[in-house]
Amino acid sequence: MNKNQIHCLKCIHYYSTHEPQTPRGCKLYGFKTQNIPAIVVKKQTGSECLGFELRQIKNKKASFHDKKYW
């Protein structure tokens, strides 16, 4: 993979549709597709996706020592 390639799975606009024919979607551009949305944008516009925003992933793991669970 190219270093500058956009990873839709890490974008806040990406979502899964749970539809077999169009399992991926982009909320920003408002479409569903069978391919990765950034590839569709590149094919249609000729330029890279300009709407990519990195999703903030909470990497906090649950601890059984935490009092809020007991």
N, C-alpha and C positions, 0 to 999 in steps of 0.2 A: 504494500500500500504506500501511496505517496504521502510524504509528511504533511503537505498542505491540503490533502483531501479532507473533505468535510465528513464527519461521522454522525449521521442522522440520529443514531441511537443515543447520542450524548446531547442532543438538542432539546430544548424545552418545547419546541413546536411539533416534535415527532410523536406519533401515537400508533397503537396497534388497533386495527378495526375488528378483528375476529371474523372477518369475511374471507372465505377461501379464495375468491377471485381477486380481491384487493386487500391484502393483509396489512399494508402499511399506509400511513397517511401523514399529511403535513397540515397543521392547523393554520399556519401563517398563510400559505398559498391556497389552502382550502381544497385539497384534492386527495384522493385515495389512489393507490397504485399497487402493482404487483412488484415493482422494482423499488430500489432505495430512492426516496424522494429527491435527494441531491442529484442523482443521475438523471432523473426526469427533468429537473430544472435546467441542468446543463444542456441536455438535448434540445429542449424547447427554446431556451433563451440564448444559448451559446456562451454563457458566462456562468461562473460558479454561483452557488446560492449565497445571497447577501443577507439572508435573515437568520443565519446560524447564531444561536445563543446557547452557551454551555449550561447544561442542567446542573444545578447544585445537588449533589448526591450526599445524603446524610449517611455517613458510614459509622454510625453509632450502633454498637452491638449491645444487646440486652445482657445484663449481669444479674445472676440470681442473688448476688450479695446486696443489690439495691433494695432499700427498704420499701419503695413504692410497690413492689411486687408481693409484699407480705403483709 
